[in-house]
């Protein structure tokens, strides 16, 4: 029986043999006898089958079970969840703070190792990824990027054929705005419709999340009139058209909504207290909605 009162991760280094492994485990106080471990490994024909990696060791674990894990590379794994709507900088910091992952250097160096070119923002699929303990941060980004490329390609191919966007990258930018505007999936195609009609009419999108993204660390938790004047290509109160890139990651509902905007004639919307939105066809009606829901 392994001698430990708490679970932990043990690294079996490359090139380790059964003798060195037995001595290492004994030095940690995990086994009574290195001789017993070596003898058991030979009896089970496992002494030459050790696979390097990180392994979970837990209380009440048997020596034979541990040897079996070593021989079939049943390494420690963990789940990492990338949440919808977050920025690539947020993901990078999250992964950097995950002790089960190995650093790949700076954000730009990590992207280089993952084979990912700029722009980075929005091109990582939010999901739960199972990783092996000791995997690199670059490997997680690479998987999330590949998944995003697949999802984006499929959705673009199935888009509304009347969609007035140049390419899938523009659709991703639109989806990122939708993602940040509402958590209510049933509203997302309506918001996409408002944005597309405003683009068609040459109206500025005037979407708050774009300003929040532009402000970055300057954002104090709420926007004021001065913030809306902030000089940035991402500020859709100052500039017409879509922002230069996405402003965060997107989920399936937002991506699909961007590809299939709802028809209609609404041009404005304002958030209610419950997070849903009131839509309006005219600015006058919009002002009334603001008075009703925000005052």
Secondary structure, DSSP 8 states (H G I E B T S, - for coil): ----SS-EEEEE-TT--HHHHHHHHHHTT--S-HHHHHHHHHHTT-TT----EEEEE-TT--HHHHHHHHHHT---EEEEE--TT--HHHHHHHHHT-TTSB--SSHHHHHHHHT--S--TT-S--SEEEEETT-BHHHHHHHHHHHHHHHHHHHHHTS-TT---SSHHHHHHHHHHHHHH-S-GGGHHHHHHHHHHHHHHT-----HHHHHHHHGGG--SS--TTGGG---TT-TTTS-S--SS-SS---HHHHHHHHS---S---EEEE-TTS-EEEESSHHHHHHHHHHHH-
